[in-house]
Amino acid sequence: MLPYTTFFVLSMFIGREVLSKVPQTLHTPLMSGSNAISGITIIGALVSAGMVGGVWAKWIGVIALIAATINVVGGFMVTDRMLEMFKKKPQNV
Protein backbone atom coordinates (compact mmCIF):
# COMPACT_ATOMS: atom_id res chain seq x y z
CA MET A 1 0.00 0.00 0.00
CA LEU A 2 2.84 2.39 0.76
CA PRO A 3 4.30 2.52 -2.78
CA TYR A 4 0.91 3.55 -4.23
CA THR A 5 0.50 6.30 -1.64
CA THR A 6 4.02 7.55 -2.28
CA PHE A 7 3.39 7.59 -6.03
CA PHE A 8 0.13 9.50 -5.55
CA VAL A 9 1.69 12.14 -3.27
CA LEU A 10 4.67 12.61 -5.60
CA SER A 11 2.38 12.97 -8.60
CA MET A 12 0.40 15.67 -6.79
CA PHE A 13 3.55 17.71 -6.12
CA ILE A 14 4.88 17.24 -9.65
CA GLY A 15 1.50 18.13 -11.16
CA ARG A 16 1.28 21.28 -9.09
CA GLU A 17 4.77 22.37 -10.14
CA VAL A 18 4.11 21.68 -13.82
CA LEU A 19 0.76 23.46 -13.87
CA SER A 20 2.04 26.48 -12.00
CA LYS A 21 4.64 27.02 -14.76
CA VAL A 22 2.07 27.08 -17.61
CA PRO A 23 1.73 30.57 -19.14
CA GLN A 24 -1.76 32.05 -19.40
CA THR A 25 -1.74 31.89 -23.19
CA LEU A 26 -1.43 28.11 -23.07
CA HIS A 27 -3.98 27.58 -20.32
CA THR A 28 -7.04 27.56 -22.60
CA PRO A 29 -5.72 25.00 -25.13
CA LEU A 30 -4.50 22.76 -22.34
CA MET A 31 -7.86 22.96 -20.62
CA SER A 32 -9.66 22.06 -23.85
CA GLY A 33 -7.40 19.04 -24.22
CA SER A 34 -8.00 17.92 -20.66
CA ASN A 35 -11.76 18.27 -21.20
CA ALA A 36 -11.50 15.96 -24.19
CA ILE A 37 -9.57 13.46 -22.10
CA SER A 38 -12.23 13.74 -19.39
CA GLY A 39 -14.76 12.67 -22.00
CA ILE A 40 -13.06 9.28 -21.93
CA THR A 41 -14.00 9.11 -18.25
CA ILE A 42 -17.65 9.36 -19.25
CA ILE A 43 -17.26 6.36 -21.53
CA GLY A 44 -15.55 4.42 -18.74
CA ALA A 45 -18.34 5.34 -16.31
CA LEU A 46 -20.97 4.19 -18.81
CA VAL A 47 -19.19 0.89 -19.31
CA SER A 48 -18.74 0.32 -15.59
CA ALA A 49 -22.35 1.21 -14.82
CA GLY A 50 -23.67 -1.12 -17.51
CA MET A 51 -21.43 -4.18 -17.11
CA VAL A 52 -21.56 -4.85 -13.38
CA GLY A 53 -23.99 -7.14 -11.64
CA GLY A 54 -24.31 -5.66 -8.18
CA VAL A 55 -26.77 -2.91 -7.32
CA TRP A 56 -24.19 -0.91 -5.35
CA ALA A 57 -21.70 -1.12 -8.17
CA LYS A 58 -24.29 0.23 -10.61
CA TRP A 59 -25.03 3.15 -8.30
CA ILE A 60 -21.34 3.93 -7.99
CA GLY A 61 -21.08 3.81 -11.80
CA VAL A 62 -24.02 6.21 -12.11
CA ILE A 63 -22.43 8.58 -9.59
CA ALA A 64 -19.15 8.39 -11.54
CA LEU A 65 -21.06 9.19 -14.73
CA ILE A 66 -22.72 12.23 -13.15
CA ALA A 67 -19.42 13.51 -11.71
CA ALA A 68 -17.58 13.06 -15.03
CA THR A 69 -20.37 14.84 -16.92
CA ILE A 70 -20.31 17.78 -14.51
CA ASN A 71 -16.53 17.93 -14.90
CA VAL A 72 -16.66 18.00 -18.71
CA VAL A 73 -19.54 20.48 -18.99
CA GLY A 74 -18.06 22.80 -16.37
CA GLY A 75 -14.67 22.65 -18.04
CA PHE A 76 -16.09 23.58 -21.42
CA MET A 77 -18.05 26.45 -19.85
CA VAL A 78 -14.88 27.83 -18.25
CA THR A 79 -12.95 27.39 -21.52
CA ASP A 80 -15.67 29.22 -23.45
CA ARG A 81 -15.64 32.04 -20.93
CA MET A 82 -11.86 32.33 -21.19
CA LEU A 83 -12.01 32.43 -24.99
CA GLU A 84 -14.51 35.30 -24.79
CA MET A 85 -11.81 37.40 -23.12
CA PHE A 86 -9.62 37.16 -26.24
CA LYS A 87 -12.29 38.36 -28.67
CA LYS A 88 -12.14 41.95 -29.78
CA LYS A 89 -15.09 44.01 -28.68
CA PRO A 90 -16.71 46.28 -31.28
CA GLN A 91 -15.96 49.94 -30.72
CA ASN A 92 -18.76 52.45 -30.74
CA VAL A 93 -18.10 55.18 -33.27
MDAnalysis code that builds the backbone (N, CA, C; Angstrom):
import MDAnalysis as mda
import numpy as np

u = mda.Universe.empty(279, n_residues=93, atom_resindex=np.repeat(np.arange(93), 3), trajectory=True)
u.add_TopologyAttr("name", ["N", "CA", "C"] * 93)
u.add_TopologyAttr("resid", np.arange(1, 94))
u.add_TopologyAttr("resname", ["MET", "LEU", "PRO", "TYR", "THR", "THR", "PHE", "PHE", "VAL", "LEU", "SER", "MET", "PHE", "ILE", "GLY", "ARG", "GLU", "VAL", "LEU", "SER", "LYS", "VAL", "PRO", "GLN", "THR", "LEU", "HIS", "THR", "PRO", "LEU", "MET", "SER", "GLY", "SER", "ASN", "ALA", "ILE", "SER", "GLY", "ILE", "THR", "ILE", "ILE", "GLY", "ALA", "LEU", "VAL", "SER", "ALA", "GLY", "MET", "VAL", "GLY", "GLY", "VAL", "TRP", "ALA", "LYS", "TRP", "ILE", "GLY", "VAL", "ILE", "ALA", "LEU", "ILE", "ALA", "ALA", "THR", "ILE", "ASN", "VAL", "VAL", "GLY", "GLY", "PHE", "MET", "VAL", "THR", "ASP", "ARG", "MET", "LEU", "GLU", "MET", "PHE", "LYS", "LYS", "LYS", "PRO", "GLN", "ASN", "VAL"])
u.atoms.positions = np.array([
    [0.821, -1.197, 0.000],
    [0.000, 0.000, 0.000],
    [0.865, 1.262, 0.000],
    [1.982, 1.215, 0.655],
    [2.845, 2.388, 0.759],
    [3.367, 2.878, -0.584],
    [3.801, 1.994, -1.500],
    [4.300, 2.522, -2.782],
    [3.232, 3.292, -3.564],
    [1.974, 2.844, -3.507],
    [0.914, 3.548, -4.229],
    [0.669, 4.925, -3.621],
    [0.698, 5.018, -2.309],
    [0.502, 6.297, -1.637],
    [1.649, 7.246, -1.963],
    [2.858, 6.736, -1.951],
    [4.022, 7.555, -2.277],
    [3.929, 8.069, -3.707],
    [3.542, 7.206, -4.621],
    [3.386, 7.589, -6.025],
    [2.327, 8.675, -6.169],
    [1.210, 8.530, -5.468],
    [0.127, 9.505, -5.546],
    [0.569, 10.860, -5.005],
    [1.241, 10.878, -3.865],
    [1.693, 12.137, -3.271],
    [2.737, 12.809, -4.167],
    [3.674, 12.042, -4.699],
    [4.673, 12.611, -5.602],
    [4.026, 13.171, -6.864],
    [3.047, 12.480, -7.395],
    [2.376, 12.966, -8.604],
    [1.612, 14.257, -8.334],
    [1.086, 14.420, -7.121],
    [0.400, 15.674, -6.787],
    [1.388, 16.838, -6.780],
    [2.561, 16.643, -6.166],
    [3.550, 17.714, -6.123],
    [4.095, 18.042, -7.511],
    [4.371, 17.021, -8.293],
    [4.885, 17.242, -9.654],
    [3.832, 17.935, -10.516],
    [2.585, 17.496, -10.405],
    [1.502, 18.127, -11.163],
    [1.317, 19.589, -10.801],
    [1.410, 19.898, -9.529],
    [1.279, 21.284, -9.092],
    [2.416, 22.142, -9.647],
    [3.619, 21.621, -9.620],
    [4.766, 22.371, -10.140],
    [4.646, 22.595, -11.650],
    [4.238, 21.561, -12.364],
    [4.115, 21.682, -13.823],
    [3.021, 22.680, -14.181],
    [1.867, 22.575, -13.535],
    [0.758, 23.457, -13.874],
    [0.998, 24.896, -13.453],
    [1.768, 25.106, -12.417],
    [2.041, 26.481, -12.004],
    [2.981, 27.186, -12.977],
    [3.697, 26.436, -13.796],
    [4.636, 27.019, -14.756],
    [4.008, 27.280, -16.129],
    [2.734, 26.906, -16.317],
    [2.073, 27.076, -17.614],
    [1.695, 28.541, -17.797],
    [2.121, 29.174, -18.905],
    [1.728, 30.565, -19.137],
    [0.233, 30.673, -19.433],
    [-0.317, 31.853, -19.220],
    [-1.758, 32.048, -19.396],
    [-2.206, 31.811, -20.830],
    [-1.345, 32.078, -21.800],
    [-1.743, 31.888, -23.194],
    [-1.914, 30.417, -23.551],
    [-1.277, 29.533, -22.813],
    [-1.427, 28.105, -23.070],
    [-2.499, 27.459, -22.205],
    [-3.031, 28.191, -21.248],
    [-3.983, 27.585, -20.324],
    [-5.248, 27.111, -21.027],
    [-5.799, 27.921, -21.923],
    [-7.045, 27.564, -22.601],
    [-6.888, 26.338, -23.492],
    [-5.860, 26.236, -24.342],
    [-5.724, 25.005, -25.135],
    [-5.482, 23.769, -24.285],
    [-4.725, 23.911, -23.210],
    [-4.500, 22.758, -22.338],
    [-5.788, 22.321, -21.649],
    [-6.604, 23.291, -21.265],
    [-7.864, 22.961, -20.616],
    [-8.812, 22.277, -21.587],
    [-8.822, 22.716, -22.837],
    [-9.658, 22.056, -23.845],
    [-9.218, 20.610, -24.050],
    [-7.909, 20.404, -24.074],
    [-7.404, 19.040, -24.217],
    [-7.750, 18.172, -23.032],
    [-7.660, 18.724, -21.838],
    [-7.999, 17.924, -20.661],
    [-9.495, 17.638, -20.604],
    [-10.322, 18.545, -21.128],
    [-11.757, 18.273, -21.196],
    [-12.043, 17.123, -22.154],
    [-11.317, 17.074, -23.254],
    [-11.503, 15.964, -24.190],
    [-11.088, 14.643, -23.553],
    [-10.011, 14.677, -22.788],
    [-9.573, 13.462, -22.097],
    [-10.599, 13.064, -21.040],
    [-11.206, 14.049, -20.384],
    [-12.231, 13.744, -19.385],
    [-13.455, 13.099, -20.023],
    [-13.660, 13.345, -21.303],
    [-14.756, 12.670, -22.001],
    [-14.570, 11.163, -22.018],
    [-13.333, 10.717, -21.994],
    [-13.057, 9.281, -21.928],
    [-13.548, 8.718, -20.595],
    [-13.491, 9.532, -19.549],
    [-13.996, 9.112, -18.248],
    [-15.485, 8.821, -18.312],
    [-16.213, 9.596, -19.101],
    [-17.651, 9.355, -19.251],
    [-17.893, 7.995, -19.887],
    [-17.109, 7.670, -20.889],
    [-17.256, 6.359, -21.533],
    [-16.946, 5.245, -20.538],
    [-15.882, 5.412, -19.758],
    [-15.548, 4.420, -18.738],
    [-16.642, 4.282, -17.691],
    [-17.250, 5.394, -17.291],
    [-18.341, 5.338, -16.312],
    [-19.563, 4.639, -16.896],
    [-19.845, 4.890, -18.169],
    [-20.969, 4.194, -18.812],
    [-20.729, 2.688, -18.872],
    [-19.515, 2.317, -19.226],
    [-19.186, 0.891, -19.308],
    [-19.268, 0.246, -17.935],
    [-18.720, 0.909, -16.926],
    [-18.736, 0.317, -15.587],
    [-20.140, 0.267, -15.010],
    [-20.981, 1.237, -15.332],
    [-22.353, 1.209, -14.823],
    [-23.181, 0.143, -15.514],
    [-22.861, -0.168, -16.759],
    [-23.668, -1.121, -17.507],
    [-23.206, -2.559, -17.428],
    [-21.956, -2.812, -17.047],
    [-21.428, -4.177, -17.108],
    [-21.334, -4.881, -15.762],
    [-21.695, -4.225, -14.697],
    [-21.564, -4.850, -13.382],
    [-22.881, -5.473, -12.967],
    [-22.787, -6.434, -12.056],
    [-23.991, -7.140, -11.645],
    [-24.608, -6.631, -10.361],
    [-23.804, -6.093, -9.475],
    [-24.310, -5.659, -8.179],
    [-25.023, -4.319, -8.245],
    [-26.002, -4.147, -7.361],
    [-26.766, -2.909, -7.324],
    [-25.888, -1.746, -6.876],
    [-25.070, -1.975, -5.841],
    [-24.191, -0.910, -5.349],
    [-23.174, -0.492, -6.410],
    [-22.672, -1.444, -7.136],
    [-21.696, -1.125, -8.173],
    [-22.338, -0.293, -9.283],
    [-23.589, -0.578, -9.605],
    [-24.287, 0.225, -10.613],
    [-24.498, 1.649, -10.128],
    [-24.844, 1.809, -8.854],
    [-25.033, 3.148, -8.302],
    [-23.723, 3.931, -8.298],
    [-22.646, 3.255, -7.965],
    [-21.343, 3.925, -7.988],
    [-20.988, 4.327, -9.421],
    [-21.309, 3.470, -10.390],
    [-21.080, 3.808, -11.800],
    [-21.913, 4.999, -12.244],
    [-23.154, 5.075, -11.770],
    [-24.016, 6.210, -12.113],
    [-23.468, 7.499, -11.487],
    [-23.015, 7.409, -10.243],
    [-22.425, 8.580, -9.585],
    [-21.165, 9.019, -10.329],
    [-20.347, 8.062, -10.764],
    [-19.149, 8.394, -11.540],
    [-19.526, 9.066, -12.857],
    [-20.590, 8.596, -13.481],
    [-21.060, 9.191, -14.731],
    [-21.511, 10.629, -14.515],
    [-22.249, 10.876, -13.452],
    [-22.720, 12.231, -13.154],
    [-21.532, 13.155, -12.862],
    [-20.580, 12.686, -12.047],
    [-19.417, 13.505, -11.709],
    [-18.574, 13.819, -12.945],
    [-18.373, 12.832, -13.817],
    [-17.584, 13.058, -15.033],
    [-18.294, 14.026, -15.969],
    [-19.609, 13.933, -16.060],
    [-20.375, 14.837, -16.923],
    [-20.298, 16.270, -16.407],
    [-20.427, 16.444, -15.090],
    [-20.309, 17.782, -14.509],
    [-18.917, 18.342, -14.774],
    [-17.900, 17.502, -14.659],
    [-16.527, 17.935, -14.903],
    [-16.337, 18.400, -16.344],
    [-16.834, 17.647, -17.291],
    [-16.657, 18.000, -18.708],
    [-17.453, 19.253, -19.064],
    [-18.711, 19.317, -18.659],
    [-19.545, 20.481, -18.992],
    [-18.999, 21.739, -18.328],
    [-18.643, 21.643, -17.065],
    [-18.063, 22.799, -16.371],
    [-16.760, 23.243, -16.992],
    [-15.935, 22.301, -17.401],
    [-14.669, 22.647, -18.044],
    [-14.869, 23.360, -19.359],
    [-15.833, 22.902, -20.153],
    [-16.092, 23.578, -21.420],
    [-16.698, 24.964, -21.201],
    [-17.494, 25.124, -20.145],
    [-18.046, 26.447, -19.848],
    [-16.933, 27.424, -19.459],
    [-15.993, 26.969, -18.649],
    [-14.881, 27.825, -18.254],
    [-14.010, 28.147, -19.467],
    [-13.758, 27.154, -20.321],
    [-12.955, 27.390, -21.522],
    [-13.634, 28.404, -22.433],
    [-14.934, 28.278, -22.613],
    [-15.665, 29.223, -23.455],
    [-15.595, 30.632, -22.878],
    [-15.718, 30.727, -21.580],
    [-15.636, 32.041, -20.932],
    [-14.244, 32.657, -21.101],
    [-13.219, 31.827, -21.011],
    [-11.863, 32.328, -21.189],
    [-11.632, 32.779, -22.631],
    [-12.177, 32.044, -23.592],
    [-12.012, 32.429, -24.991],
    [-12.726, 33.737, -25.312],
    [-13.805, 34.033, -24.599],
    [-14.514, 35.299, -24.794],
    [-13.621, 36.490, -24.447],
    [-12.693, 36.302, -23.521],
    [-11.812, 37.398, -23.123],
    [-10.851, 37.786, -24.241],
    [-10.565, 36.874, -25.168],
    [-9.623, 37.157, -26.237],
    [-10.277, 37.762, -27.473],
    [-11.602, 37.780, -27.529],
    [-12.289, 38.357, -28.673],
    [-12.272, 39.871, -28.585],
    [-12.124, 40.493, -29.739],
    [-12.138, 41.952, -29.785],
    [-13.575, 42.439, -29.679],
    [-13.758, 43.433, -28.847],
    [-15.092, 44.012, -28.679],
    [-15.280, 45.107, -29.718],
    [-16.472, 45.209, -30.295],
    [-16.708, 46.279, -31.280],
    [-16.668, 47.643, -30.597],
    [-16.061, 48.592, -31.281],
    [-15.961, 49.938, -30.721],
    [-17.114, 50.792, -31.244],
    [-17.686, 51.541, -30.345],
    [-18.757, 52.450, -30.740],
    [-18.143, 53.695, -31.370],
    [-18.652, 54.032, -32.552],
    [-18.099, 55.176, -33.274],
    [-18.999, 56.365, -33.121],
])
